[in-house]
Amino acid sequence: MIPADRLWLLAAALIVDAAIGDPDLVWRRLTHPAAMIGALVGRLDRLLNRDTAPPWRRRLSGALAVAVVVTVAATVGLGLEIIFAAIPYGIVGTVIVTAVLLAGRSLYDHVAAVAAAFAYGLSGARVAVARIVGRDPGSLDEARICRAAIESAAENFSDGVVAPALWFALLGLPGLLAYKAINTADSMTGHLTPRHADFGWAAARLDDLINLPASRIAATLIALAAPLAGGEVLRSLKIMAADAGKLRSPNAGWPEAAMAAALGVALAGPRRYAGIIVDDPFLNAGGRRNAAPADIRRALRVYLGAWAMLSVIVVVLAVLLGL
């Protein structure tokens, strides 16, 4: 049973994240926890990922690296919980740490920046979208930039908001930090480059597993928020169910398909990452492919609606579990 008190802390963290986000003034002076996790992943990658090792050994080394990172992160989370429980007003520390590890406001700001960057031309929009997606920006025209930004809003609503909120609700700070460790390891080593195809295998598979529930929850919330962009809830749910399994990722297709249907656009399709073409099918293939900056802003309305519904659900559950 999830403690009601933990859900109230999560609700407070969601509000703090929405109000403040990740202020540059703070993180220019301090190291963000995600950056600390990334530094550890990078160090283990350099230490354990040997180019001359056979594939099985590189997979084993990658699994060891993930185990180390997750163990360190969960231990830090447990230590923080013990400290916060022992000091006056320690709940404030829990709320702050949780809010820092939620990426709701940061994601909104970065996606909105892509729409705003079109005022400065295509090159400015390419620079802005390169901050949130890994595909080659030089190959992107206006429609592809807009689709990339919309896909990022949908997928990262799951990875950056719903999933960390869920794992905090279930397991507290140890669960939240362990989730961020796995997600960071996957983002750094889980791609199919020659260096990481084997070493990053464990991180990628584990990230797929722990994001299974959150991706379905996020997609449903996006579908329920479809009317905020002129879409239909039932159509979004229908397209989500039909198209979610079309991508190679077992998770990304769920929120992206729901968002595609909500906006009436086609998302995904063939994309280029570091010179490698990923030939995925389109989601909501009958939708428009010429997405525009206005569609990014519509996607952000859906995003805010889904985020608000998540917050309301957390509060309602806190009330019900506290009775």
C-alpha positions in Angstrom: 0.0 0.0 0.0 1.3 3.4 -1.0 1.5 5.8 2.1 -0.8 8.7 1.7 1.9 11.0 3.2 4.2 10.1 0.3 1.5 11.0 -2.2 1.1 14.4 -0.6 4.8 15.0 -0.9 4.6 14.0 -4.6 1.8 16.4 -5.1 3.8 19.2 -3.5 6.8 18.2 -5.7 4.7 18.4 -8.9 3.6 21.9 -7.9 7.1 23.0 -7.1 8.4 21.6 -10.4 5.6 23.4 -12.3 6.3 26.7 -10.5 10.1 26.7 -10.5 11.5 24.0 -12.8 15.3 23.9 -13.1 16.5 27.5 -12.7 19.8 28.2 -14.5 20.8 30.5 -11.6 21.0 27.5 -9.3 22.5 24.9 -11.6 25.2 27.2 -12.8 26.6 27.0 -9.2 25.6 23.4 -8.3 25.8 20.1 -10.0 22.5 18.6 -11.0 21.9 15.1 -9.6 21.3 13.8 -13.1 24.7 15.2 -14.1 26.3 13.3 -11.2 24.6 10.1 -12.3 25.8 10.8 -15.8 29.3 11.3 -14.7 29.3 7.9 -12.9 27.9 6.2 -16.0 30.5 7.8 -18.2 33.3 6.8 -15.9 32.1 3.2 -15.9 31.7 3.2 -19.6 35.3 4.3 -20.0 36.5 1.8 -17.4 34.6 -1.3 -18.4 33.6 -1.0 -22.1 36.6 -2.4 -23.9 36.6 -2.3 -27.7 38.6 -5.5 -27.9 36.3 -7.5 -25.7 33.9 -10.0 -27.2 30.2 -9.1 -27.3 29.2 -11.4 -24.4 31.8 -9.8 -22.2 30.7 -6.3 -23.1 27.1 -7.2 -22.3 28.2 -8.5 -18.9 30.3 -5.4 -18.3 27.3 -3.2 -19.2 25.1 -5.2 -16.8 27.7 -4.7 -14.0 27.8 -1.0 -14.8 24.0 -0.6 -14.5 24.0 -2.6 -11.2 26.7 -0.3 -9.8 24.9 2.9 -10.8 21.5 1.7 -9.6 22.9 0.5 -6.3 24.7 3.8 -5.7 21.7 5.8 -6.6 19.3 3.8 -4.5 21.7 3.9 -1.5 21.9 7.7 -1.8 18.1 7.9 -1.9 17.8 5.7 1.2 20.4 7.8 3.0 18.5 11.0 2.1 15.2 9.5 3.4 16.9 8.6 6.7 18.4 12.1 7.1 15.1 13.9 6.2 13.2 11.7 8.6 15.6 12.6 11.4 15.6 16.4 11.0 12.9 19.1 11.6 11.0 19.9 8.5 12.8 17.2 6.6 9.7 16.7 4.4 10.8 20.0 2.7 14.0 18.3 1.6 12.1 15.3 0.2 9.8 17.7 -1.8 12.8 19.6 -3.2 14.8 16.5 -4.2 11.7 15.0 -5.8 10.9 18.2 -7.7 14.5 18.5 -8.9 14.3 15.0 -10.4 11.0 15.7 -12.1 11.4 17.2 -15.6 8.0 18.6 -16.2 8.7 22.3 -16.3 12.1 21.9 -18.0 10.6 19.8 -20.8 7.8 22.3 -21.3 10.3 25.2 -21.6 12.6 23.3 -24.0 9.8 22.3 -26.3 8.2 25.8 -26.2 11.7 27.2 -27.1 11.6 25.2 -30.4 8.3 26.8 -31.4 9.6 30.2 -30.5 12.9 29.7 -32.3 11.1 29.6 -35.7 10.9 33.4 -35.4 14.6 33.5 -36.0 14.6 31.1 -38.9 15.1 27.5 -39.6 18.6 27.4 -38.3 17.5 28.7 -34.9 14.8 26.0 -34.7 17.3 23.4 -35.5 19.6 24.5 -32.7 16.6 24.5 -30.3 15.4 21.0 -31.2 18.9 19.6 -31.1 18.8 20.3 -27.3 16.0 17.8 -26.8 16.3 15.1 -29.5 19.3 13.0 -30.7 18.5 13.0 -34.5 20.7 14.9 -36.9 19.4 18.5 -36.9 20.9 19.4 -40.3 18.6 17.0 -42.1 15.4 18.5 -40.6 13.1 20.8 -42.4 10.3 22.7 -40.6 7.8 19.8 -40.5 10.4 17.4 -39.2 11.6 19.8 -36.6 8.0 20.3 -35.4 7.3 16.5 -35.4 10.5 15.9 -33.4 9.5 18.5 -30.8 6.0 17.0 -30.5 7.4 13.5 -30.1 9.8 14.7 -27.4 7.0 16.3 -25.5 4.9 13.1 -25.6 7.7 10.5 -24.9 9.4 12.6 -22.2 6.1 13.3 -20.5 6.2 9.6 -19.8 10.0 9.3 -19.0 10.4 12.7 -17.3 7.2 13.2 -15.4 5.0 10.1 -15.0 7.7 7.5 -14.5 9.7 9.3 -11.8 6.4 10.2 -10.1 5.3 6.6 -10.2 8.5 5.2 -8.8 8.6 7.8 -6.1 5.1 6.9 -5.1 5.9 3.2 -5.0 9.4 3.2 -3.5 10.2 6.7 -2.2 13.5 8.5 -2.9 15.4 5.2 -3.4 13.0 4.2 -6.2 13.1 7.6 -7.7 16.9 7.8 -7.8 17.2 4.2 -9.0 14.8 5.1 -11.9 16.8 8.2 -12.8 20.0 6.1 -12.8 18.6 3.5 -15.2 17.1 6.2 -17.4 20.3 8.1 -17.6 22.3 5.0 -18.3 20.0 4.1 -21.1 20.2 7.6 -22.6 24.0 7.5 -22.6 24.7 3.9 -23.5 21.4 2.3 -24.7 21.7 3.3 -28.4 22.8 1.0 -31.2 26.2 2.4 -32.0 29.1 0.1 -32.5 30.5 1.1 -29.1 27.3 0.6 -27.1 25.2 -2.0 -29.0 26.4 -4.6 -26.5 27.6 -2.6 -23.5 24.3 -0.7 -23.4 22.1 -3.7 -23.9 21.3 -4.2 -20.2 20.5 -0.5 -19.6 18.2 -0.4 -22.6 16.3 -3.5 -21.6 16.0 -2.5 -18.0 14.8 1.0 -19.0 12.2 -0.6 -21.3 10.9 -2.7 -18.4 10.6 0.0 -15.7 8.9 2.4 -18.2 6.2 -0.1 -19.2 3.5 1.1 -16.7 4.3 4.8 -17.0 4.1 4.8 -20.8 0.6 3.4 -20.7 -0.5 5.8 -18.0 1.1 8.8 -19.8 -0.6 7.8 -23.1 -4.0 7.5 -21.5 -3.6 11.0 -19.9 -2.6 12.5 -23.2 -5.6 10.9 -24.9 -7.9 12.3 -22.2 -6.4 15.7 -22.8 -6.9 15.6 -26.5 -9.9 18.0 -26.6 -7.5 20.8 -25.5 -6.0 20.6 -29.0 -9.3 20.0 -30.8 -8.9 16.2 -30.7 -11.2 13.5 -29.6 -10.6 11.2 -26.6 -12.1 8.1 -28.1 -10.2 8.5 -31.4 -6.9 9.1 -29.5 -7.5 6.0 -27.4 -8.3 4.0 -30.6 -5.2 5.2 -32.5 -3.1 4.7 -29.3 -4.2 1.0 -29.1 -3.7 0.4 -32.8 -0.4 2.1 -33.3 1.5 1.9 -30.0 3.2 -1.4 -30.9 4.5 -0.2 -34.3 7.8 1.3 -33.0 10.8 -0.7 -32.0 10.6 0.7 -28.5 7.9 -1.0 -26.4 7.1 2.3 -24.7 7.6 5.3 -26.9 4.8 4.4 -29.3 2.2 4.7 -26.6 2.4 8.4 -25.7 3.5 9.4 -29.2 0.5 7.6 -30.9 -1.9 9.2 -28.4 -0.4 12.7 -29.1 -0.4 12.1 -32.9 -4.1 11.3 -32.8 -4.9 14.2 -30.5 -3.3 16.7 -32.9 -4.3 15.0 -36.1 -0.7 14.7 -37.3 1.5 11.8 -38.2 4.5 11.2 -36.0 7.6 9.0 -36.0 8.4 7.6 -39.4 12.0 7.4 -40.8 14.5 9.4 -38.8 18.3 9.8 -38.8 20.4 9.5 -35.6 24.2 10.0 -35.9 24.1 9.0 -39.5 21.9 5.9 -38.9 18.4 5.9 -40.4 15.7 4.4 -38.2 13.0 3.3 -40.6 10.0 3.3 -38.2 6.4 3.5 -39.6 4.3 6.5 -39.1 2.0 6.7 -36.1 -1.5 7.9 -37.0 -0.4 7.5 -40.6 -3.5 9.2 -42.0 -2.7 12.4 -40.2 -0.9 15.5 -41.6 2.9 15.2 -42.0 3.4 18.9 -42.5 3.4 19.7 -38.8 3.9 23.4 -38.0 5.0 25.5 -35.0 1.3 26.0 -34.1 1.1 22.2 -33.7 3.9 22.3 -31.1 1.9 24.9 -29.2 -1.2 22.6 -29.4 0.9 19.7 -28.2 2.0 21.8 -25.2 -1.7 22.4 -24.3 -2.3 18.7 -24.3 0.9 18.2 -22.3 -0.2 20.7 -19.6 -3.7 19.1 -19.5 -2.2 15.6 -19.0 0.2 17.0 -16.3 -2.7 18.6 -14.5 -4.7 15.4 -14.6 -1.7 13.5 -13.2 -1.5 16.0 -10.3 -5.2 15.8 -9.6 -5.0 12.0 -9.6 -2.2 12.1 -7.1 -4.1 14.4 -4.7 -7.3 12.3 -5.0 -5.4 9.1 -4.2 -3.7 10.8 -1.2 -7.1 11.8 0.1 -8.6 8.3 -0.4 -5.7 6.5 1.1 -5.6 8.9 4.0 -9.2 8.2 5.0 
